[in-house]
Structures are given as C-alpha cells and as structure tokens.
C-alpha cells in the first residue's frame, strides 16, 4: 500500500473479512468497514475488567506494569474522584 500523498510504501496487512490491503494498525477496514482483528485477539474486550487511572483528571487505564498508559503515574489503589 502506498501513501496517496508522497507515494512512499506504508506498512500494511490484509483484512480478515474482505482480504484487501489496509494500513497496519488500522482499527477498521477502509474497504468493508469491519473491525480488524489483531493476531491473538479472542473476542471482544471486557471493559469491566479495566482499572482506571487514579488521577481524576486523566482518562487513561492502568497497564500490566501498574502505571497509567497515558500519564505514566503509578496506580495508588484509590478510585478517581
């Protein structure tokens, strides 16, 4: 797949639904509109199992390292206000 502006090659993958080439890391296919399933992805994400950032001003989620994936603050165990 090439960039429509500069014509450089873009990393791409094939849509699992329609088989057409789409940009890498796409969330949806630009041809058929179906959600793109990443390798190893099983089913849908269970949002009830996520831990929100302790900082009440941040919209991030605590990752497996115990820190917010957006602001980088460690999880304090206290729910956001």
N, C-alpha and C positions, 0 to 999 in steps of 0.2 A: 504494500500500500504506500502511496506517495502523498506527501503534503500537497494540497491543492494550490498553495501559495508559492513555496520555494522549490517544490518537486523533489525534496530530499526523501529518502526511504524512511518510513516510520515503522517501528516495531508493531507487528500485528499478530492476530490469531484468527482462527476460523470459528464462526458462530456455531454452537452445537445444535441449533434449531434449523437454520437455513443453509449453513455451510459456506456462507460468503465471508470474505476477508473483512475484519473490523480492527480498529486500533486497539493495541494492547491496553489492558486495564480499563476497558470500557465496561460500564455497568449494564448497558442495554445495547442490543444490536442496532446499528444505524440503518439496516435494511429491513428487518422484520419487526423490530421493536421489542423482541422478547428479552427478558433478563438474561445476562450472561452468567453461566455457572463456571466458577473457577475450579481448578483441579483440586480434588479432595473435599469439595463442598458437598455437604449432605443435607438436603432440605433447606428450610428457611432458618433464619437467625431467630433465636428466642430472646427477645429484648427484655423479658422479665428477669433474666439472669445477669444482666449487666450491672456494674457498680458505677454510679455517677461520681464525678469529681467532688471532693469535699469542699472546694471553693464555690460558694454560692453564685459567683459571677461567671463561672466557666461552664461551657456546655460539653466538656469532654467526658470520656469514660475511662475508668482505671483499667490499665492493661495487665498482662500476666506478670509484669515486673513490679506491680504495686504503685505505679505512678500514672498520672493523667496523660493520655496520649496527645493532648493539646497544649496544656500549660506546663506539664512536667512536674507538678507538685506531687509529693507522696500522699497516699491515702491516709487520712487520720482516723478513720473509723466512725467519724461523726457525719450524719447526713447533712446535705446542704440546707441552708436556711431558706 
